Amino acid sequence: MTVPASHPALIRVRPSAPSARTVITTLLGTTLLIKACGFAYDFLGYYIGDAHGTTAAGAALTVFGVGWCVGQLASGVVTDRLGARTACSIGLLLAAVVCVGLAAADTLRSLLLLAFCLGCTMDVSRPALSAEINDRVMSEGARTRAQGWLYWVSNVGVSLCGGVGGYFAHQHGYRALFVANGVACVAAAVLARRVLSGRPSPARAGREHRFYAQMLADTPLRWMVAAAIGAMVCAYGLVSVLPLVMNADGLPPSAYGTAMIANTVAVLVLSPPLTRFLVGRDDRVRYSVAPVLAAGSLILGAAMGLAALQHTTLGYSTAAVAMVPGEVCYCVAIGAYLATAAPPGAIGRYQAALSGVGAIASLTPLGIAFALNTGGRPLVAGLLAASAALAALACVPLSRSLRTSAPPRPAAEPVPAQH
């Protein structure tokens, strides 16, 4: 009996899967593209504020935050059930349609609806990309390191977006920015579809329900989330509070771009020495997580409180630089917690819980706009300082619960600064 030979054509048409390094590099490039061209959110407040006033701008940013919460939940479900490729490509294509709609819309009602849709779609790639990293990278330390690079690239992209977009908007207007954002979303969708997995990981899908109850019962995680919300209200002030107060001063978008560029330069210059100060050569944080997080929260509150009281481009840029040490402290603490306190095999889900903090923190612009109109800048500064103080106070029970929880595992590399 003869054994039939394998058909050579079948061997040739079956492409080899890209290596994990290639996939991670592509994902980092895709993230940089999405964040660096995310003009629709960064300049949504400026765009609506110019046409409809500060309160309307705050309402639009808050509606965006509601959509962001909805979009993150939906993206996680789609990623787990249909795969990262489907979740990311569909979400980004829908985001492109919304960006074009923003460029064509004029009425406040349509702008608010589009702001909600933008929130639902603009950041849907984050759960999908994080899940892909967890599935592709086997080593826990390497996985945490890859997630850290993802956040660092995101941080740089957000700052570049504000800097480049501010000058571009000053010359060509906001509508051109929104169209450019839509084109970038389409390009990112094409890149993601080429490298992301088509089906969800069976191991990840099986862990979803197992760790849900465990996360709800985790006392340190609950206090960490509470502290992170207070800190991120201040950190996200860079892209929510600053456009509102700078627009109220009559400063052009190029002034906002200058402040964002100052923040970018400060991140690139200050992050390495500050991280070396906080983290030893063995990749262990030299200080306890709770005090580092408390210090970062207070620095962020002080910097954004200072920003609320400024009236010049130089003053806003100074405040944007002053907040960088707080960002570094915050992200080192979050990275150390994930690497030492999250149960084995659940780092991705714990990181998703803390990433969702940003969506919650983005719900504040309407309150900030109301405070600006009723109590002026001192009230805005006081609210931001109070948020930071509450975050620092939450670190007291956090520290106590971390001491009484299970012994920590060795720490991996910390997560770089993010917005």
Secondary structure by P-SEA (a helix, b strand, c coil): cccccccaaaaaaccccccaaaaaaaaaaaaaaaaaacccccaaaaaaaacccaaaaaaaaaaaaaaaaaaaaaaaaaaacccaaaaaaaaaaaaaaaaaaaaacccaaaaaaaaaaaaaccccaaaaaaaaaaaacccaaaaaaaaaaaaaaaaaaaaaaaaaaaaaaacccaaaaaaaaaaaaaaaaaaaaacccccccaaaaaacccaaaaaaacaaaaaaaaaaaaaaaaaaccccaaaaaaaaacccaaaaaaaaaaaaaaaaccaaaaaaaaccccccccccaaaaaaaaaaaaaaaaaaaaacccaaaaaaaaaaaaaaaaaaaaaaaaaaacccccccaaaaaaaaaaaaaaaaccaaaaaaaaacccaaaaaaaaaaaaaaaaaaaaaaaaaaaaccccccccccccccc
